Amino acid sequence: MFDFSPLLDYRMQLNNFLQHRFRSTQDLRLDSSSTGLEHALWWTVIVYFRDCEYGRGEGATKGSATEIACQIALQALMQPGIGH
């Protein structure tokens, strides 16, 4: 038997965490940009919460860069006293 465990979805986890802790995701913003040739783009995604950068991710796809940035932001925002 194969284990088809769902992949971690850090963007969803980040949204759920913010909804639970701050009762809103209104202050969450994700900015994305790409560089390189059209057939070989390199993506950068930055996660902001209340206009403060909490995570930055890079990858060959926008989705992978988003997941990395959201994972970093989630870990940062889960620290005590962060994100008041």
Helices and strands as residue ranges (DSSP letters): H 10-22, E 28-35, E 42-49, E 52-59, H 62-77
